[in-house]
Amino acid sequence: MLFRLDYAISVENIKSANERFATMDEKRDGLTVIGRWHEAGNKGFMVCEAEDVVALGKFSHQWSDLCDIDIVPLMTDEEVGQVLAG
């Protein structure tokens, strides 16, 4: 399944989050990152693929001390077509 992870970093955590991100030392077990897009400042999102919510939970938990993350399931055009077809 595809998911969008929206993140927001509070002002007081920007420096620490940037330092951690610069190391790219994050666990992605069970997660395939499609891409990340960052806004100037303290927000952005990542699109990834995961087979279960445990992988999403583990990934987001390692950032929970520095930012808020919202996870949104996504559907492709083909999947939406299946839904609309009944």
C-alpha positions in Angstrom: 0.0 0.0 0.0 1.0 3.6 -0.6 1.1 6.1 2.2 1.9 9.8 2.5 3.7 10.9 5.7 3.2 14.6 6.4 5.7 16.0 8.9 6.0 19.3 10.8 8.9 20.2 12.9 8.5 22.7 15.8 10.8 25.7 15.7 12.8 24.5 18.7 13.5 21.2 17.1 14.6 22.3 13.6 18.4 22.2 14.4 18.2 18.7 16.0 16.0 17.4 13.2 18.4 18.7 10.5 21.4 17.2 12.2 19.7 13.8 12.5 18.4 14.0 8.9 21.9 14.8 7.6 23.2 11.5 9.0 20.5 9.6 7.1 20.7 7.1 10.0 17.1 6.0 9.9 15.6 2.5 9.9 13.3 1.8 7.0 12.6 -1.9 7.6 9.5 -2.9 5.7 9.3 0.5 4.1 10.2 1.6 0.5 10.6 5.3 0.1 9.2 6.6 -3.2 10.4 10.2 -2.5 10.5 13.1 -0.1 9.6 16.7 -0.7 10.5 19.4 1.7 9.0 22.9 2.0 11.3 25.8 2.9 11.1 25.9 6.7 9.8 23.1 8.8 7.3 21.0 6.8 7.2 18.4 4.1 6.0 14.9 3.2 7.2 11.5 2.1 5.5 9.0 -0.1 6.3 5.4 0.7 5.1 1.9 0.2 4.5 -0.5 3.1 2.8 -3.8 3.5 1.8 -3.2 7.1 1.2 -0.5 9.6 3.9 -1.8 12.0 6.6 -0.7 9.5 5.0 2.8 9.4 4.8 2.9 13.2 8.4 2.0 13.6 9.6 4.5 11.0 7.6 7.4 12.4 8.4 6.5 16.0 12.1 7.2 15.4 11.2 10.8 14.6 8.5 11.3 17.2 10.8 13.2 19.6 11.4 15.9 17.0 8.4 16.2 14.8 4.7 15.5 14.4 3.8 13.0 11.7 0.4 12.3 10.1 0.0 9.2 8.0 -2.5 9.1 5.1 -3.2 6.1 3.0 -3.1 6.7 -0.8 -4.8 5.1 -3.8 -3.6 4.9 -7.4 -5.9 5.8 -10.3 -6.4 2.0 -10.8 -7.4 1.4 -7.2 -9.9 4.4 -7.3 -11.3 2.9 -10.5 -11.9 -0.4 -8.7 -13.7 1.4 -5.9 -15.9 3.3 -8.3 -16.7 0.2 -10.3 -18.2 -1.3 -7.2 
